[in-house]
Amino acid sequence: MTPMPQLRIPATYLRGGTSKGVFFRLEDLPEAARVPGPARDALLMRVIGSPDPYGKHTDGMGGATSSTSKCVIISKSSQPGHDVDYLYGQVAIDTAFVDWSGNCGNLSTAVGPFAIANGFIEKSRLPENGTFVVKVWQANIGKTILCHVPITNGEVQETGDFELDGVTFPAAEIVLEFIDPADEGEGEGGGAMFPTGNLTDSLEVPGVGTFEVTMINAGIPTVFVNAKDIGYTGTELQDAINGDPKALAMFETIRAHGAVRMGLINDVADAAKRQHTPKVAFVAPPADYTTSSGKRVAAAEIDLHVRALSMGKLHHAMMGTCAVAIGTAAAIPGTLVNRAAGGGERTAVRFGHPSGTLRVGAEAARVDGQWVVRKAIMSRSARVLMEGFVRVPA
């Protein structure tokens, strides 16, 4: 075999929220990878180091977890009034697959800083000191995100004293607004935010049981279930789930049947081709617990517990898009999330997750008999970890 040189592609490695990913400008990708298709998928898989039967990503930029096997492509926006288009690819770890079906709420935080640092925003528009709002078009799901980026001396401010549970070191706070985060249109008897038209449904899952769920399309399609209905307390950490193959198989079965009921796939067998969505999360009323870092959290500090699975494993903290689903569902009386939080009307919740707590707000209202959510808000942080060139075999 004739040795081939490596491709040298400009890239930036960023942390956004509790995730990390490799960011590219669309124009910097090889020509064949500038459009959707096998060439783009093959390139991103090789960048991350997938598929890796060893599950380590030793020969790539990935971290062998759902939070660190991510790629982002940024381009000048195709939408009026927006600054950039943001396309997100969730790269599978042990299979040759890139899932483009949803957004990453955590990496959304890093899109604004990346856009500013890479020339997508004219310098004349930036304040010398203050905050600049980058208007982002999330191309995977066709939604707007407002990214409030702090600016100091005309540059993106990355350091600060904002602490985010699940991230070791403090950084500058970035506020995200997810505009109209719920799906629109007509569902099966109601608005598509609730694809069945119901706030709760009875879901029959062969081999698992029949239990109550809330299925919602907001932020990311999510199936919520009560922790007690599937044998959990809601205070579990990663090892309790990820070290139990039977538990992981159960959650995947719930996910597959939920996806069919939500109309995302036609058959449970199709779930393997749609690994990123929907998410499965289980909820419980507030209770004292100890986080993965050993920090003690009292029940009085939170409104409820939520644990969510991503790409087949319990997430170490909380996916940003799933946090949007949590905030949205919590704002609507009658959902499992709202009931776990104590019921009633609310505009924000603070929930416990394996790494600590997170507050998310949502504005919900009933319009013409249907629930609508105008925006969801949360604070995250982002930081450039490395910038330069990523190399992959040609």
C-alpha positions as CSV (number, residue, x, y, z in Angstrom):
1,M,0.0,0.0,0.0
2,T,1.3,3.4,-1.0
3,P,1.6,5.6,2.1
4,M,-0.8,8.6,2.0
5,P,-0.1,12.0,3.7
6,Q,-2.4,13.2,6.5
7,L,-4.9,15.9,5.9
8,R,-4.3,19.1,7.9
9,I,-7.6,20.8,8.7
10,P,-8.0,24.0,10.8
11,A,-10.0,23.2,13.9
12,T,-10.6,24.3,17.5
13,Y,-11.2,22.0,20.5
14,L,-13.7,23.6,22.8
15,R,-15.5,22.8,26.0
16,G,-19.1,23.9,26.1
17,G,-21.0,23.3,29.3
18,T,-20.3,19.8,30.4
19,S,-19.3,18.6,26.9
20,K,-16.3,18.9,24.6
21,G,-16.1,18.9,20.8
22,V,-14.1,19.6,17.7
23,F,-15.3,22.7,15.9
24,F,-14.8,23.4,12.2
25,R,-15.5,26.3,9.9
26,L,-17.5,24.8,7.0
27,E,-15.1,26.5,4.5
28,D,-12.1,24.8,6.1
29,L,-13.4,21.3,5.5
30,P,-12.2,19.3,2.4
31,E,-14.5,20.0,-0.5
32,A,-16.2,16.6,-0.4
33,A,-17.1,17.1,3.3
34,R,-18.7,20.5,2.9
35,V,-22.0,18.8,2.1
36,P,-23.9,16.2,4.0
37,G,-23.1,12.6,3.1
38,P,-20.7,9.7,3.5
39,A,-17.5,11.8,3.0
40,R,-18.4,14.2,5.8
41,D,-19.4,11.3,8.2
42,A,-16.2,9.4,7.4
43,L,-14.1,12.5,8.1
44,L,-15.7,13.3,11.4
45,M,-15.6,9.7,12.6
46,R,-11.8,9.6,11.8
47,V,-11.3,12.9,13.6
48,I,-13.0,11.5,16.8
49,G,-11.4,8.0,16.4
50,S,-14.6,6.0,15.7
51,P,-15.6,3.3,15.3
52,D,-13.4,2.0,18.2
53,P,-14.1,-1.6,19.4
54,Y,-11.8,-0.9,22.3
55,G,-14.1,2.0,23.4
56,K,-11.1,4.3,24.2
57,H,-10.7,6.7,21.2
58,T,-6.9,6.4,21.6
59,D,-6.4,7.3,17.9
60,G,-8.6,10.3,17.7
61,M,-9.9,13.5,19.5
62,G,-12.8,11.8,21.1
63,G,-13.1,11.0,24.8
64,A,-15.1,7.7,24.4
65,T,-18.2,9.1,26.1
66,S,-21.3,10.7,24.7
67,S,-20.2,14.0,26.2
68,T,-16.9,14.0,24.3
69,S,-17.6,12.3,21.0
70,K,-18.9,15.4,19.2
71,C,-18.2,17.6,16.2
72,V,-19.6,21.0,15.2
73,I,-19.6,22.7,11.8
74,I,-20.1,26.5,11.8
75,S,-20.9,28.6,8.7
76,K,-22.2,32.1,7.9
77,S,-25.9,31.9,8.5
78,S,-28.3,31.1,5.7
79,Q,-31.2,32.6,7.7
80,P,-32.2,36.3,7.8
81,G,-31.2,38.0,11.0
82,H,-28.9,35.3,12.2
83,D,-25.1,35.4,12.6
84,V,-24.2,31.7,12.1
85,D,-25.5,28.3,11.2
86,Y,-24.6,25.7,13.7
87,L,-24.6,22.0,12.7
88,Y,-23.9,19.3,15.3
89,G,-22.8,15.7,14.8
90,Q,-22.9,13.1,17.6
91,V,-20.3,10.5,16.7
92,A,-21.0,6.9,17.9
93,I,-18.2,5.3,19.8
94,D,-18.1,1.7,18.7
95,T,-20.1,1.8,15.5
96,A,-19.6,3.7,12.2
97,F,-22.4,6.2,12.6
98,V,-22.9,10.0,13.0
99,D,-26.3,11.0,14.3
100,W,-27.5,14.4,13.0
101,S,-31.0,14.1,14.5
102,G,-30.7,16.6,17.3
103,N,-28.8,19.4,19.0
104,C,-26.2,19.5,21.8
105,G,-27.3,22.1,24.3
106,N,-24.0,22.1,26.1
107,L,-21.9,22.8,22.9
108,S,-24.4,25.5,21.9
109,T,-22.7,27.5,24.6
110,A,-19.4,27.4,22.7
111,V,-20.9,28.4,19.3
112,G,-21.1,32.1,20.2
113,P,-17.5,32.4,21.4
114,F,-16.3,30.4,18.4
115,A,-18.2,32.6,16.0
116,I,-16.7,35.8,17.4
117,A,-13.2,34.4,17.6
118,N,-13.3,33.1,14.0
119,G,-14.5,36.3,12.2
120,F,-18.2,35.6,11.7
121,I,-19.0,38.7,13.7
122,E,-17.7,42.1,12.4
123,K,-15.4,43.7,15.0
124,S,-17.3,47.0,14.7
125,R,-20.4,45.3,16.2
126,L,-18.6,44.2,19.3
127,P,-18.6,46.3,22.5
128,E,-15.3,47.1,24.1
129,N,-16.7,45.7,27.3
130,G,-20.1,44.2,28.0
131,T,-22.1,41.4,26.4
132,F,-22.7,40.5,22.8
133,V,-25.6,38.4,21.7
134,V,-24.8,36.0,18.9
135,K,-27.9,34.9,17.1
136,V,-27.4,31.2,16.2
137,W,-29.5,29.1,13.8
138,Q,-29.4,25.5,15.0
139,A,-29.5,23.8,11.6
140,N,-30.2,20.2,12.9
141,I,-33.6,21.2,14.4
142,G,-34.3,24.5,12.8
143,K,-34.4,26.6,16.0
144,T,-32.9,29.9,17.1
145,I,-30.5,30.1,20.1
146,L,-29.3,33.4,21.6
147,C,-25.9,33.1,23.0
148,H,-25.0,36.0,25.4
149,V,-21.2,36.2,25.3
150,P,-19.2,38.3,27.7
151,I,-16.7,40.7,26.1
152,T,-13.6,42.2,27.8
153,N,-11.3,44.6,25.9
154,G,-13.0,43.7,22.7
155,E,-12.3,40.0,23.0
156,V,-14.3,37.0,24.2
157,Q,-14.0,36.6,28.0
158,E,-13.4,33.0,28.9
159,T,-12.2,33.1,32.5
160,G,-14.4,34.1,35.4
161,D,-15.9,32.9,38.7
162,F,-19.0,31.1,37.4
163,E,-19.2,27.6,38.6
164,L,-21.0,24.8,36.8
165,D,-21.6,21.5,38.4
166,G,-19.9,18.8,36.3
167,V,-17.1,21.2,35.3
168,T,-14.0,21.2,37.6
169,F,-12.9,24.8,37.1
170,P,-14.8,28.1,37.1
171,A,-15.1,30.2,33.9
172,A,-17.1,33.2,32.5
173,E,-20.9,32.8,32.6
174,I,-22.7,32.5,29.2
175,V,-26.5,32.8,29.2
176,L,-28.3,30.8,26.6
177,E,-31.9,31.5,25.4
178,F,-33.5,28.7,23.4
179,I,-36.3,30.4,21.4
180,D,-39.5,28.5,20.7
181,P,-37.7,25.3,21.8
182,A,-40.8,23.0,21.3
183,D,-41.8,21.5,18.0
184,E,-44.7,23.1,16.3
185,G,-47.6,21.9,14.1
186,E,-50.2,19.2,14.7
187,G,-49.5,16.1,16.6
188,E,-51.7,13.0,16.9
189,G,-54.6,14.8,18.5
190,G,-52.7,17.9,19.7
191,G,-49.7,20.1,19.3
192,A,-46.5,18.4,18.4
193,M,-44.8,19.5,21.6
194,F,-46.7,16.5,23.0
195,P,-46.7,14.2,20.0
196,T,-49.7,12.1,21.3
197,G,-51.6,15.2,22.4
198,N,-51.4,14.1,26.0
199,L,-49.3,15.4,29.0
200,T,-48.9,11.8,30.1
201,D,-49.4,8.4,28.4
202,S,-49.3,4.8,29.4
203,L,-46.4,3.2,27.7
204,E,-46.2,-0.6,27.3
205,V,-42.7,-1.9,27.0
206,P,-42.4,-5.7,26.4
207,G,-40.2,-7.3,29.0
208,V,-40.2,-4.2,31.2
209,G,-43.8,-3.4,32.0
210,T,-46.5,-0.7,31.5
211,F,-46.0,2.6,33.2
212,E,-46.8,6.3,32.9
213,V,-44.6,8.6,30.8
214,T,-44.4,12.1,29.6
215,M,-43.2,12.4,26.0
216,I,-42.2,15.8,24.9
217,N,-40.5,17.5,21.9
218,A,-38.8,20.5,23.5
219,G,-35.0,21.1,23.3
220,I,-34.7,17.5,22.3
221,P,-37.3,14.7,22.1
222,T,-37.4,13.1,25.6
223,V,-39.3,10.3,27.3
224,F,-39.8,11.0,31.0
225,V,-40.6,8.2,33.5
226,N,-41.0,8.1,37.2
227,A,-37.9,6.6,38.9
228,K,-40.0,4.4,41.2
229,D,-41.8,2.8,38.3
230,I,-38.6,1.3,37.0
231,G,-37.0,0.4,40.4
232,Y,-34.9,3.5,41.1
233,T,-34.9,6.3,43.6
234,G,-33.7,9.1,41.3
235,T,-30.5,9.8,43.3
236,E,-28.4,7.3,41.3
237,L,-24.9,8.1,40.1
238,Q,-23.4,6.7,36.8
239,D,-22.0,3.5,38.1
240,A,-25.4,2.3,39.4
241,I,-26.7,2.3,35.8
242,N,-23.7,2.1,33.5
243,G,-22.2,-0.9,35.4
244,D,-25.5,-2.8,34.9
245,P,-25.9,-4.3,31.4
246,K,-29.5,-5.3,32.2
247,A,-30.4,-1.8,33.2
248,L,-28.8,-0.3,30.0
249,A,-30.8,-2.8,27.9
250,M,-34.0,-1.9,29.7
251,F,-33.5,1.8,29.1
252,E,-32.7,1.2,25.4
253,T,-35.9,-0.8,25.1
254,I,-37.9,2.0,26.7
255,R,-36.2,4.5,24.4
256,A,-37.1,2.4,21.3
257,H,-40.7,2.0,22.2
258,G,-41.0,5.6,23.2
259,A,-39.5,6.7,19.9
260,V,-42.2,4.7,18.1
261,R,-45.0,6.3,20.1
262,M,-43.5,9.7,19.5
263,G,-43.5,9.1,15.7
264,L,-39.8,9.4,15.4
265,I,-39.3,5.9,14.0
266,N,-41.7,3.4,12.5
267,D,-40.3,0.3,14.2
268,V,-38.3,-0.4,17.3
269,A,-35.6,-1.9,15.1
270,D,-35.0,1.5,13.7
271,A,-33.8,2.9,17.1
272,A,-30.3,1.7,16.4
273,K,-30.0,4.2,13.5
274,R,-31.3,7.0,15.7
275,Q,-29.1,6.8,18.8
276,H,-29.0,10.5,19.7
277,T,-32.8,10.9,20.0
278,P,-35.1,10.5,21.9
279,K,-33.5,10.8,25.3
280,V,-34.8,8.8,28.3
281,A,-34.9,10.5,31.7
282,F,-36.3,9.4,35.1
283,V,-37.6,11.8,37.7
284,A,-38.2,11.8,41.4
285,P,-39.1,14.2,44.2
286,P,-36.3,16.0,46.0
287,A,-34.2,14.0,48.4
288,D,-30.8,14.3,50.1
289,Y,-27.9,12.8,48.0
290,T,-24.2,12.8,47.5
291,T,-22.9,13.9,44.0
292,S,-20.1,12.1,42.1
293,S,-17.6,14.6,43.4
294,G,-18.6,13.8,47.0
295,K,-20.6,17.0,47.6
296,R,-23.6,16.7,49.7
297,V,-26.9,18.2,48.4
298,A,-29.9,18.7,50.6
299,A,-33.4,18.0,49.4
300,A,-34.3,21.6,50.3
301,E,-31.8,22.9,47.7
302,I,-33.6,21.3,44.7
303,D,-37.1,21.0,43.3
304,L,-36.7,17.4,41.9
305,H,-34.2,14.8,40.8
306,V,-33.6,14.0,37.1
307,R,-31.2,11.4,35.6
308,A,-30.9,11.1,31.8
309,L,-29.3,8.7,29.4
310,S,-27.3,9.8,26.4
311,M,-26.1,7.4,23.7
312,G,-26.9,4.4,25.8
313,K,-25.3,5.5,29.1
314,L,-26.3,7.6,32.1
315,H,-25.0,11.1,31.6
316,H,-22.5,12.4,34.1
317,A,-24.4,15.6,34.6
318,M,-27.2,16.8,32.3
319,M,-27.4,17.4,28.5
320,G,-28.3,21.0,27.8
321,T,-31.1,20.1,25.4
322,C,-32.6,17.7,27.9
323,A,-32.4,20.5,30.5
324,V,-34.6,22.5,28.1
325,A,-37.0,19.6,28.0
326,I,-37.0,19.4,31.8
327,G,-37.6,23.2,32.2
328,T,-40.4,23.1,29.6
329,A,-42.1,20.1,31.1
330,A,-41.8,21.5,34.7
331,A,-43.6,24.6,33.6
332,I,-46.7,22.7,32.4
333,P,-48.9,21.4,35.2
334,G,-49.7,17.7,34.9
335,T,-46.5,16.4,33.4
336,L,-44.4,13.9,35.3
337,V,-41.6,16.5,35.7
338,N,-44.0,19.1,37.1
339,R,-45.6,16.6,39.5
340,A,-42.1,15.4,40.7
341,A,-41.3,19.1,41.4
342,G,-44.4,19.5,43.5
343,G,-47.0,20.5,40.9
344,G,-48.4,24.0,40.2
345,E,-47.3,26.7,37.9
346,R,-43.6,27.6,37.9
347,T,-41.2,29.5,35.6
348,A,-38.0,27.8,36.7
349,V,-36.8,24.6,38.5
350,R,-33.5,23.6,40.1
351,F,-32.9,19.9,39.7
352,G,-30.4,17.5,41.0
353,H,-28.2,15.4,38.6
354,P,-25.2,13.1,39.2
355,S,-22.7,16.0,39.3
356,G,-24.8,18.5,41.2
357,T,-27.6,20.9,40.5
358,L,-28.8,23.0,37.5
359,R,-31.4,25.8,37.3
360,V,-33.4,26.2,34.1
361,G,-36.2,28.5,33.3
362,A,-39.0,28.3,30.8
363,E,-42.0,30.5,29.8
364,A,-45.1,28.4,29.1
365,A,-48.6,29.5,28.2
366,R,-51.8,27.9,26.9
367,V,-52.8,29.2,23.5
368,D,-56.0,28.0,21.8
369,G,-56.1,25.0,24.0
370,Q,-52.4,24.0,23.3
371,W,-49.3,24.5,25.4
372,V,-46.6,26.7,23.9
373,V,-43.2,27.6,25.3
374,R,-41.6,30.8,24.0
375,K,-38.2,30.3,25.4
376,A,-36.0,28.4,27.9
377,I,-33.1,29.9,29.6
378,M,-30.0,28.6,31.4
379,S,-26.4,29.6,32.2
380,R,-23.4,27.6,31.1
381,S,-19.7,28.4,30.3
382,A,-17.3,27.6,27.5
383,R,-13.5,27.7,26.9
384,V,-11.1,27.1,24.1
385,L,-8.9,24.1,25.0
386,M,-6.8,24.0,21.9
387,E,-6.7,25.6,18.5
388,G,-4.7,24.9,15.3
389,F,-5.1,21.9,13.0
390,V,-6.4,18.4,13.4
391,R,-4.8,15.7,11.3
392,V,-6.4,12.7,9.8
393,P,-5.2,10.1,7.2
394,A,-6.2,11.2,3.7
